[in-house]
Amino acid sequence: MVFPLMVAYSLISSPIAPDKAAHFGVSYAMTHICQVAVKKAFDMSKTKSTIICAASVLAAGATKEVMDPYTGGTKDGRDMIANILGVGFAVTIINLDF
């Protein structure tokens, strides 16, 4: 579980905007950790648990972006793109079969 933290740290220390790197890293970590937990807790296949967690994290990210203007934040479509890329990266890593 150290890998998600390494990815998030390396992105935050790069020339990418810290906010976008945080969206990417958190989406990646949430998807990967959720997939491992759901697969184990519910004795579910890797495919099903990955789909459920990816959809859940994307829904949470979309909800946050919609709510931002009402909670003092700024709605930014690029944040959602970073969320999608983070989830996509997690799905790719999960399916590499280490």
LOVO-754005 format. One record per atom (N, C-alpha, C): residue number from 1; residue in three letters; atom name; x, y, z. Coordinates in Angstrom, 1 decimal, padded with zeros to 4 digits. Atoms other than C-alpha are relative to their C-alpha. Layout:
BEGIN
{NUM, "ala", "CA", {X, Y, Z}}
...
***
This chain:
BEGIN
{1, "met", "N", {000.8, -001.2, 000.0}}
{1, "met", "CA", {000.0, 000.0, 000.0}}
{1, "met", "C", {000.9, 001.3, 000.0}}
{2, "val", "N", {-000.8, -001.2, 000.1}}
{2, "val", "CA", {003.0, 002.3, -000.1}}
{2, "val", "C", {000.0, 000.6, -001.4}}
{3, "phe", "N", {000.0, -000.5, 001.4}}
{3, "phe", "CA", {002.8, 002.6, -003.9}}
{3, "phe", "C", {-000.9, 001.2, -000.2}}
{4, "pro", "N", {000.9, -001.2, 000.2}}
{4, "pro", "CA", {-000.3, 004.9, -003.9}}
{4, "pro", "C", {000.6, 001.3, 000.6}}
{5, "leu", "N", {-000.6, -001.1, -000.6}}
{5, "leu", "CA", {001.5, 007.2, -001.5}}
{5, "leu", "C", {001.2, 000.6, -000.8}}
{6, "met", "N", {-001.1, -000.4, 000.8}}
{6, "met", "CA", {004.6, 007.2, -003.6}}
{6, "met", "C", {-000.5, 000.8, -001.3}}
{7, "val", "N", {000.6, -000.7, 001.2}}
{7, "val", "CA", {002.5, 008.1, -006.7}}
{7, "val", "C", {-000.5, 001.4, 000.3}}
{8, "ala", "N", {000.6, -001.3, -000.4}}
{8, "ala", "CA", {000.7, 010.9, -004.9}}
{8, "ala", "C", {001.1, 001.0, 000.3}}
{9, "tyr", "N", {-001.1, -000.9, -000.4}}
{9, "tyr", "CA", {004.0, 012.4, -003.5}}
{9, "tyr", "C", {000.7, 000.4, -001.3}}
{10, "ser", "N", {-000.8, -000.3, 001.2}}
{10, "ser", "CA", {005.8, 012.2, -006.9}}
{10, "ser", "C", {-000.8, 001.0, -000.9}}
{11, "leu", "N", {000.8, -000.9, 000.8}}
{11, "leu", "CA", {002.9, 014.0, -008.6}}
{11, "leu", "C", {-000.1, 001.4, 000.6}}
{12, "ile", "N", {000.1, -001.3, -000.6}}
{12, "ile", "CA", {002.6, 016.7, -006.0}}
{12, "ile", "C", {001.4, 000.8, -000.1}}
{13, "ser", "N", {-001.3, -000.6, 000.1}}
{13, "ser", "CA", {006.4, 017.4, -006.2}}
{13, "ser", "C", {000.4, 000.3, -001.5}}
{14, "ser", "N", {-000.3, -000.2, 001.5}}
{14, "ser", "CA", {006.2, 017.6, -010.1}}
{14, "ser", "C", {-000.5, 001.4, -000.4}}
{15, "pro", "N", {000.4, -001.3, 000.5}}
{15, "pro", "CA", {005.5, 020.7, -012.2}}
{15, "pro", "C", {-001.5, 000.1, -000.3}}
{16, "ile", "N", {001.5, 000.0, 000.1}}
{16, "ile", "CA", {001.8, 019.7, -012.4}}
{16, "ile", "C", {-000.6, 000.8, 001.1}}
{17, "ala", "N", {000.7, -000.8, -001.1}}
{17, "ala", "CA", {-000.6, 021.9, -010.4}}
{17, "ala", "C", {-000.3, -000.9, 001.1}}
{18, "pro", "N", {000.2, 000.9, -001.2}}
{18, "pro", "CA", {-000.7, 020.5, -006.9}}
{18, "pro", "C", {-001.4, -000.4, 000.2}}
{19, "asp", "N", {001.4, 000.4, -000.1}}
{19, "asp", "CA", {-004.5, 020.5, -006.9}}
{19, "asp", "C", {-000.3, -001.1, -000.9}}
{20, "lys", "N", {000.3, 001.0, 000.9}}
{20, "lys", "CA", {-004.6, 018.4, -010.0}}
{20, "lys", "C", {000.7, -001.3, 000.4}}
{21, "ala", "N", {-000.8, 001.2, -000.4}}
{21, "ala", "CA", {-001.9, 016.0, -008.7}}
{21, "ala", "C", {-000.7, -000.6, 001.2}}
{22, "ala", "N", {000.7, 000.5, -001.1}}
{22, "ala", "CA", {-003.9, 015.7, -005.5}}
{22, "ala", "C", {-001.3, -000.8, -000.4}}
{23, "his", "N", {001.2, 000.7, 000.5}}
{23, "his", "CA", {-007.1, 014.8, -007.4}}
{23, "his", "C", {000.4, -001.3, -000.6}}
{24, "phe", "N", {-000.4, 001.2, 000.6}}
{24, "phe", "CA", {-005.2, 012.2, -009.4}}
{24, "phe", "C", {000.4, -001.0, 001.1}}
{25, "gly", "N", {-000.5, 000.9, -001.0}}
{25, "gly", "CA", {-003.4, 010.7, -006.4}}
{25, "gly", "C", {-001.1, -000.5, 000.9}}
{26, "val", "N", {001.1, 000.4, -000.8}}
{26, "val", "CA", {-006.5, 010.6, -004.2}}
{26, "val", "C", {-000.9, -001.0, -000.7}}
{27, "ser", "N", {000.9, 000.9, 000.7}}
{27, "ser", "CA", {-008.6, 009.0, -006.9}}
{27, "ser", "C", {000.6, -001.3, -000.3}}
{28, "tyr", "N", {-000.8, 001.2, 000.2}}
{28, "tyr", "CA", {-005.9, 006.5, -007.6}}
{28, "tyr", "C", {-000.1, -000.8, 001.3}}
{29, "ala", "N", {-000.1, 000.7, -001.3}}
{29, "ala", "CA", {-005.5, 005.6, -003.9}}
{29, "ala", "C", {-001.4, -000.6, 000.4}}
{30, "met", "N", {001.3, 000.5, -000.4}}
{30, "met", "CA", {-009.2, 005.4, -003.2}}
{30, "met", "C", {-000.5, -001.2, -000.8}}
{31, "thr", "N", {000.4, 001.1, 000.9}}
{31, "thr", "CA", {-009.9, 003.2, -006.2}}
{31, "thr", "C", {000.8, -001.3, 000.4}}
{32, "his", "N", {-000.8, 001.2, -000.3}}
{32, "his", "CA", {-007.0, 000.8, -005.4}}
{32, "his", "C", {-000.3, -000.6, 001.3}}
{33, "ile", "N", {000.3, 000.4, -001.3}}
{33, "ile", "CA", {-007.7, 000.6, -001.7}}
{33, "ile", "C", {-001.4, -000.6, 000.1}}
{34, "cys", "N", {001.3, 000.5, 000.1}}
{34, "cys", "CA", {-011.4, 000.2, -002.3}}
{34, "cys", "C", {-000.1, -001.4, -000.6}}
{35, "gln", "N", {000.1, 001.2, 000.8}}
{35, "gln", "CA", {-010.9, -002.6, -004.8}}
{35, "gln", "C", {000.6, -001.2, 000.9}}
{36, "val", "N", {-000.6, 001.0, -000.9}}
{36, "val", "CA", {-008.6, -004.6, -002.4}}
{36, "val", "C", {-001.0, -000.3, 001.1}}
{37, "ala", "N", {000.9, 000.3, -001.1}}
{37, "ala", "CA", {-011.1, -004.2, 000.5}}
{37, "ala", "C", {-001.2, -000.7, -000.4}}
{38, "val", "N", {001.2, 000.6, 000.5}}
{38, "val", "CA", {-014.2, -005.0, -001.5}}
{38, "val", "C", {000.2, -001.4, -000.4}}
{39, "lys", "N", {-000.2, 001.4, 000.5}}
{39, "lys", "CA", {-012.7, -008.0, -003.2}}
{39, "lys", "C", {000.2, -001.0, 001.2}}
{40, "lys", "N", {-000.2, 000.9, -001.2}}
{40, "lys", "CA", {-011.6, -009.4, 000.2}}
{40, "lys", "C", {-001.2, -000.1, 000.9}}
{41, "ala", "N", {001.1, 000.0, -000.9}}
{41, "ala", "CA", {-014.6, -008.4, 002.3}}
{41, "ala", "C", {-001.2, -000.8, -000.6}}
{42, "phe", "N", {001.2, 000.6, 000.6}}
{42, "phe", "CA", {-017.2, -009.7, -000.1}}
{42, "phe", "C", {000.3, -001.2, -000.9}}
{43, "asp", "N", {-000.4, 001.1, 000.8}}
{43, "asp", "CA", {-015.2, -012.5, -001.8}}
{43, "asp", "C", {-000.5, 000.1, -001.4}}
{44, "met", "N", {000.4, -000.4, 001.3}}
{44, "met", "CA", {-015.8, -010.8, -005.1}}
{44, "met", "C", {001.1, -000.2, -001.0}}
{45, "ser", "N", {-001.1, 000.1, 001.0}}
{45, "ser", "CA", {-014.0, -011.2, -008.4}}
{45, "ser", "C", {000.7, 001.3, -000.2}}
{46, "lys", "N", {-000.8, -001.3, 000.2}}
{46, "lys", "CA", {-011.3, -008.7, -009.3}}
{46, "lys", "C", {-000.8, 000.9, -001.0}}
{47, "thr", "N", {000.7, -000.8, 001.0}}
{47, "thr", "CA", {-013.4, -007.5, -012.3}}
{47, "thr", "C", {-001.1, 000.8, 000.7}}
{48, "lys", "N", {001.2, -000.7, -000.6}}
{48, "lys", "CA", {-016.6, -006.8, -010.3}}
{48, "lys", "C", {000.4, 001.0, 001.0}}
{49, "ser", "N", {-000.4, -000.9, -001.0}}
{49, "ser", "CA", {-014.8, -005.2, -007.4}}
{49, "ser", "C", {000.7, 001.2, -000.6}}
{50, "thr", "N", {-000.6, -001.1, 000.6}}
{50, "thr", "CA", {-012.8, -003.0, -009.7}}
{50, "thr", "C", {-001.0, 000.9, -000.6}}
{51, "ile", "N", {001.1, -000.8, 000.6}}
{51, "ile", "CA", {-015.9, -001.8, -011.6}}
{51, "ile", "C", {-000.8, 000.7, 001.1}}
{52, "ile", "N", {000.8, -000.6, -001.1}}
{52, "ile", "CA", {-017.8, -001.1, -008.4}}
{52, "ile", "C", {000.8, 001.2, 000.6}}
{53, "cys", "N", {-000.8, -001.1, -000.6}}
{53, "cys", "CA", {-014.9, 000.9, -006.9}}
{53, "cys", "C", {000.3, 001.1, -000.9}}
{54, "ala", "N", {-000.2, -001.1, 000.9}}
{54, "ala", "CA", {-014.1, 002.8, -010.0}}
{54, "ala", "C", {-001.2, 000.9, -000.2}}
{55, "ala", "N", {001.3, -000.8, 000.2}}
{55, "ala", "CA", {-017.7, 003.8, -010.5}}
{55, "ala", "C", {-000.3, 000.8, 001.3}}
{56, "ser", "N", {000.3, -000.7, -001.3}}
{56, "ser", "CA", {-018.0, 004.8, -006.8}}
{56, "ser", "C", {000.9, 001.2, 000.1}}
{57, "val", "N", {-001.0, -001.1, -000.2}}
{57, "val", "CA", {-014.8, 006.9, -006.8}}
{57, "val", "C", {-000.4, 001.1, -001.1}}
{58, "leu", "N", {000.4, -001.0, 001.0}}
{58, "leu", "CA", {-015.9, 008.6, -010.1}}
{58, "leu", "C", {-001.3, 000.8, 000.4}}
{59, "ala", "N", {001.2, -000.6, -000.5}}
{59, "ala", "CA", {-019.3, 009.3, -008.6}}
{59, "ala", "C", {000.3, 001.0, 001.1}}
{60, "ala", "N", {-000.4, -000.9, -001.1}}
{60, "ala", "CA", {-017.8, 010.8, -005.5}}
{60, "ala", "C", {000.7, 001.2, -000.5}}
{61, "gly", "N", {-000.7, -001.1, 000.6}}
{61, "gly", "CA", {-015.5, 013.0, -007.6}}
{61, "gly", "C", {-000.9, 000.9, -000.7}}
{62, "ala", "N", {000.9, -000.8, 000.8}}
{62, "ala", "CA", {-018.3, 014.2, -009.8}}
{62, "ala", "C", {-000.9, 000.8, 001.0}}
{63, "thr", "N", {000.9, -000.7, -001.0}}
{63, "thr", "CA", {-020.5, 015.0, -006.7}}
{63, "thr", "C", {000.8, 001.1, 000.7}}
{64, "lys", "N", {-000.8, -001.1, -000.6}}
{64, "lys", "CA", {-017.6, 017.0, -005.2}}
{64, "lys", "C", {000.1, 001.2, -000.9}}
{65, "glu", "N", {-000.1, -001.1, 000.9}}
{65, "glu", "CA", {-017.2, 019.0, -008.3}}
{65, "glu", "C", {-001.3, 000.8, -000.2}}
{66, "val", "N", {001.3, -000.6, 000.1}}
{66, "val", "CA", {-021.0, 019.7, -008.5}}
{66, "val", "C", {-000.2, 000.9, 001.2}}
{67, "met", "N", {000.2, -000.7, -001.2}}
{67, "met", "CA", {-021.0, 020.8, -004.9}}
{67, "met", "C", {000.9, 001.1, 000.3}}
{68, "asp", "N", {-001.0, -001.0, -000.3}}
{68, "asp", "CA", {-017.9, 022.9, -005.0}}
{68, "asp", "C", {-000.5, 001.5, 000.0}}
{69, "pro", "N", {000.5, -001.4, 000.0}}
{69, "pro", "CA", {-019.7, 026.2, -005.9}}
{69, "pro", "C", {-000.9, 000.3, 001.2}}
{70, "tyr", "N", {000.9, -000.2, -001.1}}
{70, "tyr", "CA", {-022.1, 025.7, -003.0}}
{70, "tyr", "C", {000.7, -000.1, 001.4}}
{71, "thr", "N", {-000.7, 000.2, -001.3}}
{71, "thr", "CA", {-019.4, 025.0, -000.4}}
{71, "thr", "C", {001.3, 000.9, 000.0}}
{72, "gly", "N", {-001.2, -000.9, 000.0}}
{72, "gly", "CA", {-016.9, 027.8, -001.2}}
{72, "gly", "C", {001.1, -000.3, -000.9}}
{73, "gly", "N", {-001.1, 000.4, 000.9}}
{73, "gly", "CA", {-014.9, 026.0, -003.8}}
{73, "gly", "C", {-000.3, 000.5, -001.4}}
{74, "thr", "N", {000.2, -000.4, 001.4}}
{74, "thr", "CA", {-014.6, 026.5, -007.5}}
{74, "thr", "C", {-000.2, -001.2, -000.9}}
{75, "lys", "N", {000.3, 001.1, 000.9}}
{75, "lys", "CA", {-016.1, 024.2, -010.1}}
{75, "lys", "C", {001.1, 000.0, -001.1}}
{76, "asp", "N", {-001.1, 000.1, 001.0}}
{76, "asp", "CA", {-013.2, 023.0, -012.4}}
{76, "asp", "C", {-000.1, -001.3, -000.6}}
{77, "gly", "N", {000.1, 001.3, 000.8}}
{77, "gly", "CA", {-013.7, 020.4, -015.1}}
{77, "gly", "C", {001.4, -000.7, -000.1}}
{78, "arg", "N", {-001.3, 000.6, 000.0}}
{78, "arg", "CA", {-009.9, 019.8, -015.1}}
{78, "arg", "C", {000.2, -000.9, 001.2}}
{79, "asp", "N", {000.0, 000.9, -001.2}}
{79, "asp", "CA", {-010.3, 018.4, -011.6}}
{79, "asp", "C", {-000.6, -001.4, -000.3}}
{80, "met", "N", {000.7, 001.2, 000.3}}
{80, "met", "CA", {-012.7, 015.8, -012.9}}
{80, "met", "C", {000.9, -000.8, -001.0}}
{81, "ile", "N", {-000.9, 000.7, 000.9}}
{81, "ile", "CA", {-010.2, 014.9, -015.7}}
{81, "ile", "C", {001.1, -000.6, 000.8}}
{82, "ala", "N", {-001.0, 000.6, -000.8}}
{82, "ala", "CA", {-007.5, 014.4, -013.1}}
{82, "ala", "C", {-000.6, -001.2, 000.8}}
{83, "asn", "N", {000.7, 001.2, -000.7}}
{83, "asn", "CA", {-010.0, 012.1, -011.1}}
{83, "asn", "C", {-000.1, -001.2, -001.0}}
{84, "ile", "N", {000.2, 001.1, 001.0}}
{84, "ile", "CA", {-010.7, 010.1, -014.3}}
{84, "ile", "C", {001.3, -000.7, -000.3}}
{85, "leu", "N", {-001.3, 000.5, 000.3}}
{85, "leu", "CA", {-007.0, 009.7, -015.0}}
{85, "leu", "C", {000.5, -000.8, 001.2}}
{86, "gly", "N", {-000.4, 000.7, -001.2}}
{86, "gly", "CA", {-006.3, 008.6, -011.4}}
{86, "gly", "C", {-000.7, -001.4, 000.1}}
{87, "val", "N", {000.8, 001.2, -000.1}}
{87, "val", "CA", {-009.1, 006.0, -011.5}}
{87, "val", "C", {000.5, -000.9, -001.2}}
{88, "gly", "N", {-000.5, 000.8, 001.2}}
{88, "gly", "CA", {-007.9, 004.8, -015.0}}
{88, "gly", "C", {001.3, -000.6, 000.3}}
{89, "phe", "N", {-001.3, 000.6, -000.3}}
{89, "phe", "CA", {-004.4, 004.4, -013.7}}
{89, "phe", "C", {-000.1, -001.1, 001.0}}
{90, "ala", "N", {000.2, 001.1, -001.0}}
{90, "ala", "CA", {-005.6, 002.4, -010.7}}
{90, "ala", "C", {-000.5, -001.2, -000.7}}
{91, "val", "N", {000.6, 001.2, 000.7}}
{91, "val", "CA", {-007.7, 000.1, -013.0}}
{91, "val", "C", {001.1, -000.7, -000.7}}
{92, "thr", "N", {-001.1, 000.6, 000.7}}
{92, "thr", "CA", {-004.6, -000.4, -015.1}}
{92, "thr", "C", {001.0, -000.8, 000.9}}
{93, "ile", "N", {-001.0, 000.6, -000.9}}
{93, "ile", "CA", {-002.3, -001.2, -012.2}}
{93, "ile", "C", {-000.7, -001.3, 000.6}}
{94, "ile", "N", {000.7, 001.1, -000.5}}
{94, "ile", "CA", {-005.0, -003.5, -010.7}}
{94, "ile", "C", {000.0, -001.2, -000.9}}
{95, "asn", "N", {000.1, 001.1, 001.0}}
{95, "asn", "CA", {-005.2, -005.5, -013.9}}
{95, "asn", "C", {001.3, -000.5, -000.6}}
{96, "leu", "N", {-001.3, 000.4, 000.4}}
{96, "leu", "CA", {-001.5, -005.9, -014.4}}
{96, "leu", "C", {000.4, -001.4, 000.5}}
{97, "asp", "N", {-000.3, 001.3, -000.6}}
{97, "asp", "CA", {-001.5, -009.1, -012.3}}
{97, "asp", "C", {001.4, -000.2, 000.5}}
{98, "phe", "N", {-001.3, 000.1, -000.6}}
{98, "phe", "CA", {001.6, -008.6, -010.2}}
{98, "phe", "C", {000.1, -001.3, 000.7}}
***
